[in-house]
Amino acid sequence: MRTLLLLALIAALFGCARGSHIITGQARPPIPVTSVKIYTTLPAQYETIGIVNSHSPGELQGAMDDCVANLKKHAAEIGANGIILSATQQTSGQLIVVGGVVSTVGGGTSISATAIYVP
């Protein structure tokens, strides 16, 4: 029973994407996450609203997808309708053994992006 509680705590702490945002320009009212677009090149006209960051455990495509979804969520919260990916980093975690179960803690994928508003 104690092992299950410990595993649940580890999953709660490290099992999903975490993120943040820093407002560097003029924030706008929140918008739906579905309205946030990923730009691979700079649009002709845009306004920088801030910087969004995300971290997800794991180093596979699923972790990247979780990070991007979280970036969009944080961009939408500050009214940005676009993000420009700027930095991606993958780190290895440490193996831990709890009650005979091996898990990785601390590693994962981190992505930063510029949150923008495109008129």
C-alpha positions in Angstrom: 0.0 0.0 0.0 2.8 2.4 0.9 4.5 1.7 -2.4 1.4 2.6 -4.3 1.1 5.9 -2.4 4.7 6.7 -3.1 4.3 5.9 -6.8 1.2 8.1 -7.0 3.1 10.9 -5.4 6.0 10.5 -7.9 3.5 10.5 -10.8 1.8 13.6 -9.4 5.0 15.4 -9.2 6.7 14.3 -12.4 3.9 12.8 -14.5 2.7 15.7 -16.5 4.0 18.8 -18.3 4.7 21.9 -16.2 5.1 25.4 -17.5 5.2 29.1 -16.9 5.1 32.4 -18.7 6.8 35.8 -18.4 5.1 38.8 -19.7 7.5 41.1 -21.5 5.0 43.1 -23.5 1.3 44.1 -23.3 -0.8 41.1 -22.2 -4.2 40.6 -23.8 -7.3 38.9 -22.6 -7.1 35.1 -22.5 -8.1 33.2 -25.6 -9.0 29.6 -26.4 -5.9 27.3 -26.6 -7.2 26.1 -30.0 -6.6 29.6 -31.4 -2.8 29.5 -30.7 -0.7 28.7 -33.8 2.9 27.6 -34.0 5.0 29.7 -36.4 8.2 28.4 -37.9 9.0 31.8 -39.5 8.3 35.2 -38.2 5.0 36.7 -39.5 5.2 40.1 -41.3 3.5 41.8 -38.4 3.4 40.7 -34.8 3.7 41.9 -31.3 5.8 40.1 -28.6 3.7 39.4 -25.5 6.1 37.2 -23.5 8.1 34.1 -23.1 6.5 30.7 -22.3 8.3 27.6 -21.0 7.4 24.0 -20.5 9.0 20.9 -19.1 7.7 17.3 -19.4 9.3 14.1 -18.2 10.5 11.8 -20.9 12.5 12.2 -24.0 10.2 10.8 -26.6 7.7 12.4 -29.0 5.0 12.2 -26.3 7.0 14.5 -24.0 7.5 17.0 -26.9 3.8 17.0 -27.7 3.0 17.6 -24.0 5.4 20.5 -23.9 4.0 22.1 -27.0 0.4 21.7 -25.7 1.5 23.3 -22.4 3.2 26.2 -24.3 0.0 26.9 -26.1 -1.9 26.8 -22.9 0.3 29.4 -21.3 0.4 31.6 -24.4 -3.4 31.5 -24.5 -3.6 32.6 -20.9 -1.7 35.8 -21.7 -3.6 36.4 -25.0 -1.0 35.3 -27.4 -2.4 33.8 -30.6 1.0 32.4 -31.7 4.3 31.0 -30.5 7.7 30.8 -32.1 9.7 27.9 -30.7 13.2 29.1 -29.6 14.9 26.4 -27.5 14.5 22.7 -26.9 16.6 20.7 -24.3 16.4 17.0 -23.4 18.0 15.8 -20.1 18.4 12.4 -18.6 17.0 11.6 -15.2 18.1 9.5 -12.3 17.0 6.0 -11.9 15.3 5.2 -8.5 14.0 2.0 -7.1 10.9 2.0 -4.9 9.5 -1.3 -3.7 11.2 -3.1 -6.6 9.8 -0.7 -9.2 12.4 1.2 -11.3 11.5 4.7 -12.3 13.3 7.7 -13.8 13.0 11.0 -11.9 14.2 14.5 -12.9 15.0 14.2 -16.6 12.8 15.2 -19.5 12.2 17.6 -22.3 12.1 21.4 -21.9 11.0 23.9 -24.5 10.9 27.7 -24.6 9.0 29.9 -27.0 8.2 33.5 -27.7 4.5 34.2 -27.2 3.2 36.6 -29.9 0.1 38.3 -31.1 -0.5 38.4 -34.8 -3.2 40.9 -35.9 
